[in-house]
Amino acid sequence: MSDERRKYEQTDSIGSLGGSAANPLDFIREAVDEDLRTGRFDRVHTRFPPEPNGYLHIGHAKAIWIDYGIALDYRGKFNLRFDDTNPAKEGQEYVDAIVEDVRWLGADFGGRLFYASDYFEQMYLWAEDLVRKGKAYVCDLTSEQVSEYRGNVNKPGRESPGRLRSPEENLDLFRRMRAGEFPDGSRTLRAKIDMAHPNMNMRDPVMYRILHTPHHRQGDKWCVYPMYDWAHGLEDSIEGVTHSLCSLEYENHRPLYDWFLDQLGIYHPRQIEFARFNMTYTVMSKRMLLDLVEGRHVKSWDDPRMPTISGMRRRGYTPAAIKDFCRRVGVAKSYNMIDVGMLEHCVREDLNRTSPRYMGVLDPLKVVIENFPEGHEEFMDVVNNPEDPGAGRRRVPFSRELYVERDDFMEEPPKKFFRLAPGREVRLRNAYLVTCTGFEKKDGKIVELKCKVDPATRGGDAPDGRKVKSTLHWVSAKHAVHAEVRLYDRLFTVEDPTGHEGKDFKEFLNPDSLKVVRCMAEPAVAGLKPGDRFQFERLGYFCVDPDTMPGKIVLNRTVELRDTWARIQGKQ
């Protein structure tokens, strides 16, 4: 580790990702170390620059933790900046959602919230400067013609007729574009670079297009809007960013980023690219996610089946779990596909430490304790979270009539079924050992079990030391509260919905990705509020949904208890 890294390093703390323990040295941090050592920069300043045309997803969370984590490591600055240069697709709803998500994840941008649209005047003046220098010109070609004239990797492009105009003519036309004289798509401003350049991005790229569309912040002030490649580096320069960290698809755009800054002779940040990742059983293209929302394949951007940050928050994922996932994924230079089970494993690990335990029954089967009198009730003293000694205890009511899970009983059990069956004794968690003495059927379906408890086993253990092979959760029928439970599964039926040539990704939507059931739960669940997370013993981790209101409890299953990914990793 370099002296510079030691100098700028900050240890990790709860709610942040900074520090060597959380962020091992990677190629980006090596580059930052080198820049500090050589004096290219004497500080570190990063930014996260989302376009407000959709909600953030788990891939954006990784980018946030790279940008913010590096700023923390080197005790630098971190900006949240909206790249709001396309009013046709952007809106305040997305701005508000992104701000909320970034704050919820724990990336503290303080008062450093900026908008590209606030720099439009300065960008325009810089564009005029390039026009005067003969480095930019107004082009009359249509978008189809621009594409045709560009050529391909094996064929040089052709020059636009606009290249022959004088700087004075181009400046006049550009000002008239701004004044609104021309219709949408009729003219563009392009950089004059090299139509034979081997990098297609350098073949006279478009800098401005005409778009008579109101902007969500600027209103009708502008009808010419900057393209991302023109605006990106200028925004970084204005804000004093040192390291512009981008996903790998912008690697071929870096020469253009550098060209614009060099031609203007303004402060020059350094762009460094890292690989995006995809995750199994989902899609992470904002275009595809918007398609799912607008096509009503999901309820909204914050549908718990979506890979969006708001969807994960609503489902019950925690910032700490997402942070841990991003740390495990790491910073790579090449594309990779991440198993969604890895994310679920991180969620389980965090919730196991922090979630109180309750009991609930998703498919209730009534149990009558025959050797307890009518109206009998008592209270069991139960630990809230065995992983957290400080979580305290609670009192859980137990009565003559209970509910257990329907699949915890079989009339004729196979050899390896150890749960409740006629004549079999099992443990009711934190209560008694109980034996099934009979059952009732109606229309061929079992509707009620008859059982007897051993009063000497209160608390769940037998004084004579006899063992049982199964422990069941239960709920007192007299005290149970009703809840709607939404059980979520993978959104798609295949690992890579976009990897099938000739197929629309929506063809692989999972018709069983959401099931709604009625649940009976212990009374403590009624005291929870939206956003609270907990474990239903034996069933999984759950979260109280915002749809909850007085008289209506709605619960989302966050993740099941079973951890396939951890077991797979253990076998490798």
Phi, psi and omega in degrees: 000135183286159176298324181296320180295318177300320183297318187263359187287145177231134182287156182287150176216163181300131179091357177230164181252357189290162175108154185292329179296321181276329186234089175297157183299131178228181187294331178289315180293327174298320178294320178296316177304315181296319179297323178288322181294319184275350180086010176301320173224152176248015183200175177231129182217116182243173178208154170247117190246068182287150169271130183279062179238019179174177179271154178289147176238184187298331176295323176293326178300320177299314180299320179299314183289333173292308181298308184288321181298321179291320177300321178292317181306319186254015179052044182257201181250154181222127179251146162255118183230128179273127176272072187265069183252003181230088186295342182292335185240358188250161181193165183294329177305316182289322177302309182298319181294319181293316178301315180298317182294316181297317178295318181297322179293340178101009177277109187269104177265001177056232177266012186268063177252119186229164180227133176302325183297337177288347181256007186303319182296314180296320177299317180297317180297322176295322178297318176300323179299316178294324177298314180300323181282358183076019181259001178209153183210159177273130183247134181263000182291148173287168180299324178293320180291321177303316179295319180294316182292339186290337182079206178213187186295339180255357186222125179294156180278172175254149182281141176288145176303332180297338179299336185276349180291156176283158175305323181295318178296316181295322180295319178297314180295320180296319178293325177289328172301313180296324182287352176089021183285339189244149180285166179305135173077359184280333180213155172224161168258128182237149173284143179261100184239275185197110181285358176248009184297138179296335175271113185301332181293342182266001181275078178047064182294151177288133178257321181223145172233159179271129182211102180277068181228129179300144179264144185294342176245325186265354180064227182262017184295327186240145170231003168241133185234140182286145173282158185301316183298328176284315188285326190304304182293327179293319178299313179300318181295313181302319185275356180074025178297139177266317185234112180267100187266121188231162174284164194296337182293348178266005179299317179285350177269348183301319177302326178286319174307311181292320183298314180300313182294320180293319180294327179278339181069035181251173181309137192238102172290174177249127177267132177229136184252147174228162184279136168287169173228155170250162182233142183297150175063026176204178173233151181228029171267128179299327177298317180289322179296320177297322178300319179295320181289309184292331178276002179059030173283337170231168186282327185188178176299330181262020172302130183297351175275346183280152177276015179286155177298318180294324176294319179292322177298315180294328180287338179116004175295155182248154174303322181297320180292319179294320176300315179297319177299314179298323178296317182291322178297320176077186181250115185242164177257353182230153181302142175213156178251121184259135178291126179300336177299332178294318177295316180297324177298317179296321178296314179300315182301318181289313182293328178299324180282329194247348189266133171292157180256138173224172176243137177212154182237121185273334179226083193290138171234126186286141177234130176248124178273104189293330183267016169250142182287162174304138178080002181295136172207151177207175183234134179260138178271119191232140176287135181286320180207107181298341178276350184225096182301335181277000184282348175082194183228167177217164178254125183247125182288143177230135183220182183294328181248129184232171167238137170234170178290137181301322183279005173271004177229139172224134180293318178232084188287144172288175188301321186261017175268116187250005181274203190288138179203163180307126178080358184262143178257134176225174178258133167270120190307127178064015184233266185221165162277136186226144180240135178280125181253350180172181180202163177241145178240152173218124183054038177081001182247136179289125184245343182201141175253143173255129182221163172229140176260158171265106184302337181284353184256022181304131186101344173106000180239145180269133178300330181276001175082006180291148185250151171238159187262000183212145175237127183250147170272163188202167175218137176292124182297321183295327187254358188295144173253147182268142178216149170270127182243128179256115183262116184257142175234183180303142182289332181236158183269351181234156183296319183235091184295340182263000186264023182240104185301134179081002181247139172282135184301334182288346176295342184255015176298140182275113181294344181252025182288345176220126172233138181246127180230162175263135186240146168254126185229157177295154190299337181299334181296332180295340181271358180280156180240161181308133182098341179293139181246148180198172174249127164277117186303132179075351186249330181136188179259142186226165181219144177281123184280151177300342177291350178298138178209171179307126181085359180217117177254126178239127183239140174253134172282119181286307182196148177286165179287332183291131184242083182297318184299317181297322180291321178298315180298325181292336181274345183280000000 
